Amino acid sequence: MLLYMGNGTEWSAYQRERRVRHLTECAAACGAAADQVHRRLDEVSDGESCGRLALALAAIGDCLEVCAAAASLLARDGELSRLAAGPCVEACRRCAEACDALSPGDEAAECARHCRLSMEVCRSWAGL
């Protein structure tokens, strides 16, 4: 059993730092997945695959941007930071689904894992 001995301000700062770390890691994983999808787009020639990859790339890009913005707002403890949690949940959900549809065992799978974790972090942050 873990016993916390600090005050409420320290606990809030710890929670904020933990959330920022998860969101930053998610944005980095999305960046790696986006690079992989770009490489795959250069290699495919069939239109259906290109379309699927382009949709995945859009979801990954949205998640990267939303997580980075949410992390930035949260890191400086801005008044509007909590408002970023809802869009973060949705962007992470969509990105995880898009990455799941790509081949497993690569950057996309790691991105999906980080997105699911960040989605839960944002849900708890917003009280959703």
C-alpha atoms as one frame of an Amber mdcrd trajectory, in Angstrom:
protein
   0.000   0.000   0.000   1.341   3.423  -0.954   0.906   6.210   1.565   1.069
   9.803   0.361   2.406  12.241   2.953   2.397  15.529   1.012  -0.155  18.309
   0.902  -2.891  18.841  -1.689  -0.818  21.309  -3.711   2.046  18.821  -4.046
  -0.376  16.059  -5.021  -1.961  18.278  -7.696   1.473  19.160  -9.071   2.422
  15.474  -9.159  -0.793  14.565 -10.998  -0.322  17.423 -13.463   3.275  16.359
 -14.184   2.189  12.748 -14.704  -0.547  13.797 -17.134   1.836  16.051 -19.053
   4.310  13.156 -19.355   1.628  10.787 -20.717   0.374  13.366 -23.226   3.909
  14.194 -24.365   4.742  10.513 -24.805   1.530  10.047 -26.781   2.395  12.949
 -29.093   5.871  11.454 -29.644   4.394   8.019 -30.414   1.977   9.662 -32.858
   4.920  11.372 -34.550   6.709   8.041 -35.009   3.524   6.429 -36.344   2.976
   9.345 -38.750   6.516   8.903 -40.096   5.832   5.212 -40.640   2.542   5.901
 -42.425   4.253   8.463 -44.677   6.843   5.824 -45.653   4.094   3.289 -46.336
   2.192   5.795 -48.477   5.280   6.141 -50.661   5.367   2.361 -51.149   1.723
   1.538 -51.946   0.174   1.868 -55.347  -3.410   0.746 -54.869  -5.980   3.451
 -54.216  -7.800   1.655 -51.423  -4.609   1.268 -49.383  -3.670   4.897 -50.039
  -7.068   6.059 -48.860  -6.923   3.947 -45.701  -3.417   5.200 -44.897  -4.402
   8.815 -45.570  -7.354   8.534 -43.153  -5.093   6.987 -40.531  -2.544   9.753
 -41.060  -5.222  12.401 -40.505  -6.327  10.786 -37.217  -2.713  10.426 -36.081
  -1.951  14.057 -36.942  -5.012  15.288 -35.054  -4.047  13.291 -31.988  -0.463
  14.526 -32.100  -1.599  18.151 -32.240  -4.310  17.811 -29.581  -2.056  15.927
 -27.137   0.776  18.419 -27.632  -1.564  21.366 -27.073  -3.171  19.739 -24.027
   0.259  18.961 -22.551   1.363  22.549 -23.102  -1.764  23.995 -21.487  -1.554
  21.589 -18.589   2.177  22.126 -18.028   1.654  25.806 -17.412  -1.534  25.098
 -15.455  -3.561  27.442 -17.640  -7.138  28.210 -16.712  -8.382  26.617 -19.930
  -6.302  23.454 -19.608  -9.181  21.283 -18.377 -11.177  22.201 -21.499  -8.568
  20.387 -23.597  -9.375  17.072 -21.934 -12.579  16.367 -23.904 -11.035  16.842
 -27.371  -8.025  14.858 -26.171 -10.216  11.869 -25.287 -11.869  11.942 -28.713
  -8.635  12.459 -30.673  -6.916   9.630 -28.787  -9.881   7.295 -29.339  -9.922
   7.945 -33.078  -6.170   7.622 -33.360  -6.091   4.335 -31.444  -8.764   2.918
 -33.758  -6.880   4.109 -36.852  -3.593   2.673 -35.603  -5.249  -0.635 -34.723
  -6.332  -0.932 -38.361  -2.684  -0.698 -39.465  -0.227  -3.597 -39.135   0.453
  -4.705 -35.567   3.874  -4.856 -33.957   5.232  -1.528 -35.177   5.048   2.194
 -34.442   1.293   2.174 -35.051   0.769  -0.428 -32.317   2.878   1.634 -29.905
   0.890   4.726 -30.871  -2.410   2.927 -30.167  -1.114   1.853 -26.749  -0.114
   5.410 -25.835  -3.406   6.775 -27.152  -5.435   4.441 -24.953  -3.404   5.415
 -21.916  -3.727   9.136 -22.712  -7.433   8.728 -23.330  -7.851   7.373 -19.794
  -5.596  10.089 -18.372  -7.726  12.764 -20.054 -10.968  11.122 -18.912  -9.852
  11.185 -15.300  -8.486  14.724 -15.689 -11.836  16.002 -16.993 -13.872  13.863
 -14.640 -15.552  12.113 -17.578
